[in-house]
Amino acid sequence: MKMADGAFGLSEELARETAPVWEKVKGLVTPLEWPEQAKLISEINALKKERDAVILAHNYMTPEIFHGVGDYVGDSLGLAKEAAKSKAKVIVQAGVHFMAETSKILSPDKTVLIPDLRAGCSLASSITGADVRLIKQRYPGLPVVTYVNTTADVKAETDICCTSANAVQVVEWAAKEWGVDKVILIPDEFLARNVAAQTSVGIIAWKGRCEVHERFTAADIAEMRVAYPGAEILAHPECPEEVLAASDFAGSTAAMIDYVTDRKPRQVVMITECSMASNVKGDVPGVDFIGPCNLCPHMKRITLENIRDCLKYMQFEVTVEPEMAERGRLAVQRMIDLPPPVVPARYDLIKARHHVDVELI
């Protein structure tokens, strides 16, 4: 069925307006869902112009959000950096709460909205600023490297932030800058363990975990190899070490996307949140994406409906206390100011097959 001449009950004007989006999502959205989604996409895009707003759509948003209304798409830090460059007055964070805080930290003069205040994160909620202060008392003189997937009060207690794409680089920079052989890397335990396998710098870690990635197991990988022997398996470094060791490739979100778009494997398994594979599929339609994947219940709180309401009623604003924001901005800016990796981080699986001890707080 073609998206023209009133297809799916849409007016010809609306069908034409949303046809490019339909081409991206038609293998992921049913014809039954599309008419209502197309209307919401059109309404949201009109409201963006009216409110002088941009929407930051994380990789884990559902395809109709990611391809339909996202002005900037990508990982959390990339979105915040794009928001800081934007001339728009209003930022809508189609993601979770810590991402909205990061956007506010980097764009203090802009209004930052999130469509659902309940959109949290198991990893971000695993640690507080008070916890970090106690850690610093226990390990005086060691730099604190904090994953960007953390709340503003944690960033405010941090020396430098990192992402999964540059964690090894940041850890090694911090060790050299502080003149030490150990670094505190919090809060994701599995990211810390996987970073430890890539560097000679000692790692002190926190037992925080992403509820999406921690559920994957090496048994999942073994089952996929039996069922789909030709599939290439890609894992995110927030997964347990044995998952990375059993995979064909491990890397940051950006590295996984680059792998698929550059190599275009016939079949691929992305060991990460479900919607990421769906969104990449919209850009590389010739690749067959196979499960397993896990849904993030927090990301799925964001819908076209509450994005529309967010812009319509200018709700819900995310703020960060100015002094906290200033301290957190220093940690984020230190990371931004480092020379970016030549390519997004790829975790060497030969190294990852060798156990490296970390000190777990």
C-alpha positions in Angstrom: 0.0 0.0 0.0 1.5 3.4 -1.0 1.6 6.4 1.3 -0.3 8.7 -1.1 -3.8 9.6 -2.1 -5.1 9.2 1.4 -3.4 5.9 2.2 -4.3 4.6 5.6 -7.1 7.1 5.8 -4.7 10.0 6.0 -5.3 13.2 4.0 -3.1 13.6 1.0 -1.3 16.4 2.6 -0.5 14.5 5.8 0.4 11.4 3.8 2.9 13.4 1.8 4.3 15.1 4.9 4.9 11.9 6.8 5.9 9.7 3.8 9.7 10.0 4.5 9.1 8.8 8.1 6.9 5.9 6.9 9.7 4.7 4.6 12.0 4.4 7.7 9.5 2.7 10.0 7.2 0.7 7.7 8.9 -2.6 8.7 8.6 -1.7 12.4 5.2 0.0 12.7 1.9 -1.6 11.6 -0.6 0.0 9.3 -3.1 -0.1 12.1 -0.8 2.1 14.3 0.4 4.5 11.6 -2.5 6.8 11.1 -2.6 8.0 14.7 1.2 8.1 14.8 1.4 10.2 11.6 -1.1 12.7 13.0 0.9 13.0 16.3 4.2 13.4 14.4 2.7 16.2 12.3 1.3 17.9 15.4 4.6 17.6 17.3 6.6 19.0 14.4 4.3 22.0 14.2 4.5 22.6 18.0 8.3 22.6 17.8 8.2 25.5 15.4 5.7 27.3 17.6 7.7 26.8 20.8 11.2 27.3 19.2 12.0 23.8 20.4 14.2 20.8 19.5 13.7 17.2 20.4 16.7 15.1 21.5 15.8 11.4 20.7 18.0 8.8 22.3 19.0 5.6 20.5 16.6 3.7 22.7 13.5 5.6 21.7 10.9 3.7 19.6 11.3 4.2 15.8 8.3 6.5 15.4 9.9 8.9 17.9 13.5 8.4 16.7 12.8 8.8 13.0 9.6 10.9 13.2 10.3 13.8 15.6 13.9 13.6 16.7 15.9 16.7 15.6 19.1 15.2 17.1 19.5 11.5 17.6 22.2 9.5 19.3 23.7 8.7 22.7 23.1 10.8 25.8 26.2 12.9 25.7 26.0 13.5 21.9 22.5 14.8 22.3 23.5 17.2 25.1 26.3 18.5 23.1 24.1 19.1 20.1 21.5 20.8 22.4 24.2 23.2 23.6 25.0 24.2 20.0 21.3 24.7 19.1 19.8 28.2 18.9 16.4 26.8 20.1 15.0 28.1 23.3 13.4 24.8 24.4 14.9 21.4 24.6 12.7 18.3 24.9 14.6 15.3 26.2 13.2 12.1 24.6 15.1 9.9 27.0 15.5 9.6 30.7 15.9 12.1 33.6 19.7 12.1 33.9 20.0 12.9 30.2 17.7 15.9 30.7 19.9 17.0 33.6 23.0 16.7 31.4 21.3 18.9 28.8 20.5 21.5 31.4 24.1 21.4 32.7 25.4 22.2 29.2 22.6 24.5 28.3 21.8 26.5 31.5 19.9 29.3 29.8 17.5 27.0 27.9 14.3 25.5 29.1 14.7 21.7 29.3 11.6 19.5 29.4 11.0 15.8 29.8 7.7 14.2 28.7 7.5 11.9 31.8 9.2 12.7 35.1 9.1 9.0 36.0 11.6 8.1 33.2 14.5 7.1 35.4 17.5 4.8 35.1 18.5 1.8 37.3 22.2 2.7 36.8 21.9 6.4 37.6 19.8 5.6 40.7 22.4 3.2 42.0 24.7 5.9 43.4 24.3 9.4 44.9 26.6 12.4 45.4 26.8 11.4 49.1 28.2 8.0 48.0 30.8 9.6 45.9 31.9 11.9 48.8 32.4 8.8 50.9 34.3 7.0 48.1 36.7 10.0 47.9 37.3 9.9 51.6 38.2 6.2 51.4 40.5 6.7 48.4 42.0 10.2 48.8 44.1 11.4 45.9 42.6 9.1 43.3 40.7 10.7 40.4 37.0 9.9 40.1 35.9 9.1 36.6 32.1 8.9 36.3 30.0 7.5 33.5 27.8 10.2 32.0 24.8 8.0 32.8 24.6 9.6 36.3 22.6 12.2 38.1 23.7 15.9 38.4 24.6 15.5 42.1 27.0 12.7 41.2 28.6 14.6 38.3 29.1 17.5 40.7 31.4 15.3 42.8 33.3 14.0 39.8 36.7 14.9 38.4 35.9 13.9 34.8 33.0 12.1 33.0 33.3 9.5 30.4 31.1 7.6 27.9 31.4 4.0 26.8 33.1 5.3 23.6 35.9 7.0 25.5 36.1 5.3 28.9 39.5 3.7 28.3 40.9 7.0 27.0 39.6 9.0 29.9 40.8 6.5 32.5 44.3 6.6 31.1 44.3 10.4 30.9 43.1 10.7 34.5 45.8 8.3 35.7 48.5 10.3 33.9 47.1 13.7 34.9 46.9 12.7 38.6 50.2 10.7 38.5 48.6 7.6 39.9 48.2 3.9 38.8 44.6 3.5 40.0 41.4 5.3 39.0 37.9 5.2 40.5 35.5 4.4 37.6 31.8 4.5 38.7 29.0 3.5 38.7 28.7 0.7 36.1 30.4 -2.4 37.4 30.5 -4.2 34.0 31.7 -1.2 32.1 34.5 -0.9 34.7 35.4 -4.5 34.4 35.4 -4.3 30.6 37.6 -1.2 30.7 40.0 -2.9 33.1 40.6 -5.6 30.5 41.8 -2.9 28.0 44.3 -1.0 30.2 47.1 -1.4 32.7 45.5 1.3 34.9 44.0 -0.3 38.1 40.2 0.1 38.4 38.2 0.7 41.5 34.5 0.0 40.7 31.0 0.4 42.1 28.3 -2.3 41.9 25.9 -0.3 39.7 24.3 -2.0 36.7 22.0 -1.3 33.8 18.9 -3.4 34.2 18.8 -3.9 30.4 22.3 -5.0 29.8 23.0 -7.0 33.0 20.3 -9.6 32.0 22.2 -10.8 29.0 24.2 -14.0 29.5 26.8 -16.1 27.6 24.1 -18.7 27.3 22.1 -16.2 25.3 25.0 -15.9 22.9 25.4 -19.7 22.6 21.8 -20.2 21.8 21.9 -17.5 19.1 24.9 -19.1 17.5 23.1 -22.4 17.3 19.9 -20.9 15.9 21.6 -18.4 13.5 25.1 -19.7 12.8 25.9 -16.9 10.3 24.8 -14.0 12.4 27.4 -11.5 13.7 27.0 -10.7 17.4 27.7 -7.3 18.8 27.7 -6.5 22.5 27.6 -3.3 24.5 30.3 -2.9 27.3 27.6 -2.5 29.9 27.1 -6.2 29.5 28.9 -8.8 31.7 32.4 -9.7 30.7 31.5 -13.2 29.6 29.0 -11.7 27.1 31.6 -9.6 25.5 34.0 -12.5 25.4 31.4 -14.7 23.6 30.6 -12.0 21.0 32.1 -11.2 17.7 32.4 -7.4 18.4 32.1 -5.2 21.5 31.9 -1.5 21.4 30.0 1.7 22.4 26.7 2.5 20.9 28.3 4.6 18.2 30.8 1.8 17.4 28.0 -0.7 17.1 26.1 1.5 14.7 29.3 2.2 12.7 30.0 -1.6 12.5 26.6 -2.3 11.0 26.4 0.6 8.7 30.0 0.1 7.4 30.0 -3.7 7.1 26.3 -4.3 6.4 26.4 -7.9 7.7 23.7 -10.2 6.3 22.4 -11.0 9.8 23.3 -9.2 13.1 22.4 -9.6 16.7 22.8 -6.4 18.8 23.1 -7.2 22.5 21.6 -4.0 23.8 18.2 -2.3 24.1 15.6 -3.4 21.6 14.8 -0.1 20.0 18.4 0.6 19.0 18.4 -2.3 16.6 15.0 -1.1 15.2 16.3 2.4 14.7 19.5 1.3 12.9 17.4 -1.0 10.8 15.6 2.1 9.5 18.9 3.3 8.1 20.3 0.0 6.8 17.2 -1.9 5.5 19.2 -4.7 3.9 20.5 -6.0 7.2 18.5 -8.7 9.0 18.4 -7.9 12.7 17.7 -10.8 15.0 16.9 -10.9 18.8 17.6 -11.3 21.7 17.2 -7.8 23.1 15.8 -6.3 26.3 13.4 -3.4 26.6 14.2 -0.5 28.9 11.0 0.2 30.8 12.1 3.8 31.6 12.8 4.7 28.0 9.4 3.3 27.0 7.7 5.8 29.3 8.4 8.4 26.5 5.7 8.3 23.8 4.5 10.5 21.0 1.5 11.4 23.1 3.4 12.7 26.0 6.0 14.5 23.8 3.0 16.3 22.2 1.6 17.2 25.6 5.1 18.2 26.8 5.2 20.8 24.1 1.6 21.8 24.2 1.5 22.5 27.9 5.3 23.2 28.4 5.6 20.4 31.0 7.7 19.0 32.8 10.7 21.3 33.3 14.0 19.8 34.5 16.2 22.1 36.6 19.6 21.8 38.3 20.7 23.9 41.2 23.2 26.5 39.7 26.2 25.6 41.9 25.7 21.9 41.3 25.4 22.5 37.6 28.6 24.5 37.5 30.5 21.8 39.3 29.0 19.1 37.1 29.7 21.1 34.0 33.4 21.1 34.8 33.5 17.3 34.9 31.6 17.0 31.6 33.6 19.8 29.9 36.9 18.2 30.9 35.8 15.1 28.9 34.6 17.2 26.0 37.9 19.0 25.8 39.9 15.8 25.4 40.8 14.9 21.8 38.0 12.6 20.7 38.9 9.0 19.9 39.8 8.5 16.2 37.0 5.9 16.1 34.4 5.2 18.8 35.8 2.7 21.3 36.0 -0.9 20.3 36.7 -3.3 23.2 39.4 -5.7 22.2 37.9 -9.2 22.7 41.2 -10.9 22.9 42.1 -8.9 25.9 38.5 -9.3 27.2 39.0 -13.0 27.4 41.6 -12.6 30.1 40.3 -11.9 33.6 41.5 -8.7 35.1 40.8 -8.0 38.8 39.0 -4.8 39.8 38.5 -3.6 43.3 34.8 -3.5 44.0 33.6 -0.9 46.5 
